[in-house]
Amino acid sequence: MKSHLLILTVVSILFPSCNDQEGRIRKIDFKTEYKFNSEIENELNKSSEPWKHQVSASDYATKGDYTNALKQWDLAMGARERNFSQSQIDSINDKYRKVNAIDFIVEQSKQTQVVIINEAHHNSHHRVFTKSLLRKLFDQGYSNLGLEALSYKDNLDSLNHIRKYPIQKTGYYIKDPQFGNLVREAIEIGYTIFPYETANSEADGKPREIDQARNIQEVINSKPNEKFLIHCGFDHVLEGTHNSWEKAMAARLAEYTGIDPLTINQVAYSEKSVPKYNDPLLKALAVKEPSVILDQNNKPYRYERGEAYTDIAVFHPKTQYINNRPSWLFENENQNVTIALKDVEMKFPVMVLAFKNGEDINNAVPIDITEIESKTDTCTLGLKKGDYSIVITNGTESIQIGKQVN
């Protein structure tokens, strides 16, 4: 990844403000590993690797660019249009009723000690949804959060008890601001965060599933009276028989602990970059909020693939956009905060990164990131109430602005 180290004279300009930091601008030395769109596209064009679109999807997700992440993932995986007939759509909507996914998951969580939910690594919305579960699950006794994405390179004791915010070496996927916010919120609420990915870089397939499950089992055994939320990637959430691994992590964990976990799949019916390519079931349901569907016996529709399954499938609505940014960035106490750029005297495009005051801007995972092509474009960030340092950089120059969100 390309880094930019800027050596600049510090200049401060004071603008009218509501506190000592609001509106204060100064040039700074700043380096970042987050890539500009042009860098991602250049690397993509130069690459001949068959997985190059998967890499670029992750790069876009890491910098909070949801739209381009979806596009690149669809190029990697392929997408085609499939539709149900109107009679099939009517039958589906007669057979099933939609209920709020958060409320249903929290209610079902009372029946077990372990909840496992998955994500697609290119999809920031999945991380936002898991974050939305944290407070209500904590109120039900869930106090431990296992993250596949956690890196052993970070000092996790410091993360949990001293620093209390994620840095970029906390994990590759955790560099996505929305994943970083999931970690921040979990710590603020009172969760203890732990890794469970195998430390053996050679492990894959069946050995990896076994190692992950054994690592989680060890933590559960050390806290037998506590409850656990596990956030994993893709197929690791599957119970039953897996067609490649014999058993995925979730099924292995059930085998090793005797605990029947609540397994939640929010990947299977995720939206595509072009709505017509969405799964026909997602299109038929036309949900307006994250939803679970129940049959006439109040049994949830579960994801099934061969002999593998999850207890619940979550259906997310089609994303709406505000100033080219997903509207779900501005939910769950987040405000839609506009950053004025018309007086910024530097070459565009620029990257705008928001950090909580007191966090190390050269190492912390930002609260939000967006790239802006022109100073006349609207720049909006999803921020909670608080004091922030807004960093604006074009890779050659950088400035820092204080921002208070009330």
C-alpha positions in Angstrom: 0.0 0.0 0.0 1.2 3.5 -0.8 2.1 5.8 2.0 2.3 9.5 1.9 4.6 11.4 4.3 4.2 15.1 4.1 6.7 17.6 5.6 5.0 21.0 5.8 5.1 24.3 7.6 2.5 24.5 10.3 0.1 27.3 9.6 -3.0 28.0 11.7 -6.0 30.0 10.6 -8.7 30.7 13.2 -12.3 30.8 12.0 -15.4 31.6 14.1 -16.2 28.7 16.3 -18.2 27.4 19.2 -15.2 26.1 21.0 -11.4 26.4 20.9 -11.0 23.7 18.2 -14.1 24.3 16.0 -13.0 25.6 12.6 -9.3 25.8 13.4 -7.3 24.8 10.3 -3.6 23.9 10.3 -1.3 22.2 7.8 0.0 18.9 9.2 2.4 16.1 8.5 0.2 13.2 7.7 0.6 9.7 6.3 -2.1 7.2 5.3 -2.3 3.8 3.8 -5.9 4.4 2.6 -5.8 4.5 -1.2 -7.3 7.1 -3.5 -9.6 5.7 -6.2 -7.0 6.4 -8.9 -4.5 4.2 -7.0 -7.0 1.4 -6.8 -7.9 1.7 -10.5 -4.2 1.8 -11.5 -3.4 -1.3 -9.5 -6.5 -3.0 -11.0 -5.5 -2.2 -14.6 -2.0 -3.4 -14.1 -3.0 -6.7 -12.4 -3.4 -9.9 -14.4 -4.4 -11.9 -11.3 -7.8 -13.7 -11.6 -8.8 -12.4 -8.2 -7.9 -8.8 -8.9 -11.6 -7.6 -8.6 -11.9 -9.2 -5.2 -8.8 -7.3 -4.1 -10.1 -4.0 -5.4 -13.5 -4.7 -3.8 -11.8 -5.0 -0.4 -9.7 -1.9 -1.1 -12.8 0.2 -1.8 -14.6 -1.2 1.2 -11.6 -0.4 3.4 -11.9 3.3 2.5 -15.7 3.3 3.0 -16.6 3.3 -0.7 -19.6 1.0 -0.6 -20.8 1.6 -4.2 -17.5 0.8 -5.9 -16.9 -2.2 -3.5 -20.2 -3.7 -4.7 -19.4 -3.1 -8.3 -16.0 -4.8 -8.1 -17.3 -7.7 -6.2 -20.0 -8.3 -8.8 -17.2 -8.2 -11.5 -15.3 -10.8 -9.5 -18.2 -13.1 -8.8 -20.3 -12.5 -11.8 -24.0 -11.3 -11.7 -27.0 -12.2 -13.8 -30.6 -11.3 -13.7 -33.1 -13.8 -12.2 -36.8 -13.1 -11.5 -39.8 -14.8 -10.1 -43.1 -14.6 -11.9 -45.8 -12.4 -10.4 -47.7 -15.4 -9.2 -44.6 -16.7 -7.4 -44.1 -13.2 -5.8 -47.7 -13.2 -4.6 -47.3 -16.7 -3.2 -44.1 -15.8 -1.3 -45.8 -12.7 0.2 -48.9 -14.7 1.2 -46.8 -17.4 2.8 -44.4 -15.2 4.8 -44.7 -12.1 6.9 -41.8 -9.7 7.6 -40.6 -8.8 11.0 -37.8 -6.5 12.3 -34.6 -8.5 12.2 -33.0 -6.9 15.2 -36.0 -7.5 17.4 -36.3 -11.1 16.2 -32.6 -11.9 16.7 -32.6 -10.4 20.2 -35.6 -12.5 21.2 -34.1 -15.7 19.8 -30.8 -15.0 21.5 -32.4 -15.6 24.8 -32.5 -19.3 24.0 -28.7 -19.9 23.6 -25.3 -18.9 24.8 -23.7 -18.2 21.4 -24.9 -16.1 18.5 -22.9 -16.3 15.2 -23.4 -13.8 12.4 -21.5 -13.5 9.2 -20.4 -10.7 6.8 -19.1 -10.4 3.3 -15.7 -8.8 3.5 -16.5 -6.2 0.9 -19.8 -5.1 2.5 -19.7 -2.4 5.2 -23.4 -2.5 5.7 -23.0 -6.0 7.3 -20.7 -4.4 9.9 -23.2 -1.6 10.6 -26.0 -4.2 11.1 -23.9 -6.2 13.6 -23.1 -3.0 15.4 -26.8 -2.2 15.7 -27.3 -5.5 17.6 -24.6 -4.8 20.2 -26.5 -2.9 22.9 -29.6 -5.1 22.9 -27.6 -8.3 23.0 -25.5 -6.9 25.8 -28.7 -6.2 27.7 -29.4 -9.9 27.3 -26.1 -10.9 28.8 -23.8 -11.1 25.8 -20.6 -9.6 26.9 -17.9 -11.2 24.7 -17.3 -10.4 21.0 -15.2 -12.7 18.9 -14.0 -11.2 15.6 -12.4 -13.3 12.9 -10.8 -10.1 11.5 -8.8 -9.3 14.6 -5.0 -9.4 14.2 -2.7 -10.8 16.7 -0.3 -7.9 15.8 -2.3 -5.4 17.9 -2.0 -5.4 21.7 -5.6 -6.6 22.3 -5.3 -6.1 26.1 -4.5 -2.4 25.3 -7.4 -2.3 22.9 -9.9 -3.6 25.5 -8.6 -1.8 28.6 -6.2 1.1 27.8 -6.4 2.5 24.3 -10.0 1.4 23.7 -10.1 2.2 20.0 -8.9 0.2 16.9 -5.7 1.1 15.1 -4.9 0.1 11.5 -2.9 -3.0 12.6 -5.9 -4.2 14.6 -6.9 -6.0 11.5 -7.0 -5.6 7.7 -10.8 -5.5 7.4 -11.1 -3.5 10.6 -9.5 -0.6 8.7 -12.9 -0.1 7.2 -14.3 2.8 9.3 -17.6 0.9 9.8 -15.8 -2.1 11.2 -13.7 0.2 13.3 -16.9 1.7 14.7 -18.2 -1.7 15.5 -15.1 -2.3 17.6 -15.3 1.1 19.3 -19.0 0.7 20.2 -18.5 -2.8 21.5 -15.7 -1.6 23.9 -17.8 1.5 24.9 -20.7 -0.8 25.8 -18.6 -3.1 27.8 -17.8 -6.1 25.6 -14.5 -8.0 25.9 -13.2 -8.4 22.3 -11.2 -11.5 21.4 -9.6 -13.0 18.3 -10.2 -16.6 17.2 -8.6 -16.8 13.7 -5.9 -19.4 13.6 -2.4 -18.0 14.1 -1.2 -20.7 11.6 -1.0 -18.9 8.2 -0.9 -22.2 6.4 -4.2 -23.4 7.8 -7.1 -23.4 5.4 -10.2 -25.4 4.6 -11.0 -28.0 7.2 -8.0 -27.3 9.5 -8.9 -23.7 9.6 -12.5 -24.4 10.6 -11.2 -26.7 13.4 -8.7 -24.2 14.6 -11.3 -21.4 14.7 -13.8 -23.5 16.6 -11.2 -24.8 19.1 -10.0 -21.2 19.8 -13.6 -20.1 20.5 -14.2 -23.2 22.6 -11.2 -22.3 24.7 -12.5 -18.8 25.5 -16.0 -20.2 26.3 -14.5 -22.8 28.6 -12.7 -20.0 30.5 -16.0 -18.1 30.9 -18.6 -20.9 31.2 -21.4 -18.6 32.5 -21.0 -15.9 30.0 -22.5 -15.3 26.5 -20.8 -14.8 23.2 -21.4 -13.0 19.9 -19.2 -14.2 17.1 -18.8 -12.1 13.9 -17.3 -14.1 11.0 -16.9 -14.1 7.3 -19.1 -15.9 4.7 -19.5 -19.6 5.1 -17.9 -20.0 8.6 -21.4 -19.4 10.0 -22.9 -22.6 8.4 -24.2 -25.5 10.5 -24.8 -29.0 9.1 -22.5 -30.6 6.5 -20.3 -28.3 4.4 -19.5 -29.5 0.8 -15.8 -28.7 1.1 -14.9 -28.6 4.8 -17.1 -31.4 6.2 -18.1 -28.9 8.8 -17.7 -25.1 9.0 -16.6 -23.3 12.2 -20.1 -22.9 13.5 -20.9 -26.7 13.2 -17.5 -27.6 14.7 -18.2 -25.2 17.7 -21.5 -26.9 18.3 -19.8 -30.3 18.2 -17.0 -29.3 20.6 -19.1 -27.4 23.1 -22.5 -29.0 23.0 -24.0 -25.5 22.5 -26.5 -25.0 19.7 -25.7 -21.6 18.4 -28.1 -19.1 16.8 -26.6 -18.7 13.3 -27.5 -15.7 11.2 -26.7 -15.3 7.5 -26.8 -11.7 6.2 -24.6 -12.5 3.1 -26.7 -14.8 1.1 -29.3 -12.2 0.1 -27.1 -9.1 0.0 -27.9 -6.5 -2.6 -25.8 -6.3 -5.8 -24.4 -3.2 -7.4 -27.3 -3.2 -9.9 -30.7 -3.9 -8.3 -31.9 -6.1 -11.2 -29.2 -8.6 -10.3 -30.4 -8.9 -6.7 -31.6 -12.4 -5.6 -35.2 -12.9 -6.8 -36.3 -13.6 -3.2 -34.9 -10.3 -2.0 -36.7 -8.5 -4.9 -40.0 -10.4 -4.2 -40.0 -9.4 -0.6 -39.2 -5.7 -1.2 -38.3 -5.2 2.5 -38.2 -1.6 3.9 -35.9 -2.5 6.9 -33.6 -5.3 7.9 -36.0 -8.2 8.1 -36.5 -11.8 8.9 -39.4 -13.6 7.3 -41.7 -16.0 9.2 -44.0 -18.7 7.8 -47.5 -19.3 9.0 -46.1 -21.3 12.0 -43.9 -18.4 13.0 -40.8 -20.3 11.9 -38.0 -18.2 10.4 -36.9 -18.7 6.8 -33.4 -20.1 7.0 -30.7 -20.2 4.5 -30.0 -23.7 3.1 -27.3 -24.9 0.7 -27.3 -28.6 0.3 -26.9 -30.0 3.8 -25.6 -26.8 5.2 -27.8 -24.1 6.7 -28.2 -21.1 9.1 -31.1 -20.7 11.5 -32.0 -17.2 10.1 -31.5 -15.3 6.9 -31.5 -11.5 7.1 -32.9 -9.5 4.2 -31.6 -6.0 3.9 -33.5 -3.3 2.0 -32.1 -1.7 -1.1 -29.6 1.0 -0.1 -30.8 4.6 -0.5 -28.2 7.3 -1.1 -27.8 10.9 0.3 -25.1 12.9 -1.6 -23.8 9.6 -3.0 -23.4 8.1 0.4 -25.4 5.2 1.9 -28.2 6.5 4.0 -27.5 3.9 6.7 -24.3 5.8 7.5 -26.6 8.4 9.1 -28.7 6.1 11.3 -28.2 4.8 14.9 -27.3 8.2 16.4 -25.1 9.2 13.5 -25.7 12.7 12.1 -25.3 13.7 8.5 -22.5 16.2 8.9 -21.4 18.5 6.1 -17.8 19.5 5.8 -17.3 22.7 3.8 -14.5 22.5 1.3 -14.9 25.6 -0.9 -12.1 27.4 1.0 -9.7 24.5 0.9 -6.7 25.6 -1.1 -5.2 22.4 -2.5 -5.5 20.3 -5.6 -8.5 17.9 -5.8 -9.4 15.1 -5.5 -9.0 14.9 -1.7 -9.7 12.3 0.9 -11.6 13.5 4.0 -11.1 11.5 7.1 -12.7 12.0 10.5 -11.0 11.0 13.8 -12.2 11.3 17.3 -10.3 14.0 19.3 -7.6 12.3 21.4 -7.0 9.4 19.0 -3.7 9.1 17.1 -4.6 10.2 13.5 -1.6 8.5 12.0 -2.6 5.1 13.4 -6.3 5.1 14.4 -9.1 3.7 12.2 -11.1 6.8 11.1 -14.7 7.2 12.1 -15.6 7.9 8.5 -13.8 8.5 5.1 -15.0 9.8 1.8 -13.2 10.9 -1.3 -14.3 14.2 -3.0 -13.5 15.0 -6.6 -14.1 18.8 -6.6 -14.4 21.5 -4.0 -17.9 22.3 -5.3 -19.0 18.7 -4.4 -20.9 18.1 -1.2 -18.9 16.3 1.5 -20.9 14.5 4.1 -19.7 12.3 7.0 -21.7 10.1 9.4 -20.7 11.2 12.9 -22.1 11.0 16.4 -22.2 13.9 18.8 -18.6 14.7 19.9 -15.4 16.5 19.0 -13.5 15.5 15.9 -10.3 16.2 13.9 -11.1 16.3 10.2 -8.1 15.6 8.0 -8.2 16.6 4.4 -5.4 15.3 2.2 -4.6 15.0 -1.5 -1.5 12.8 -1.0 0.8 15.8 -1.3 -0.7 18.3 1.1 -2.8 17.8 4.3 -4.7 20.0 6.6 -6.5 19.3 9.9 -9.8 21.0 11.0 -11.5 20.9 14.4 -15.2 19.9 14.2 -17.8 19.8 16.9 -21.0 17.8 16.3 -23.8 18.8 18.7 
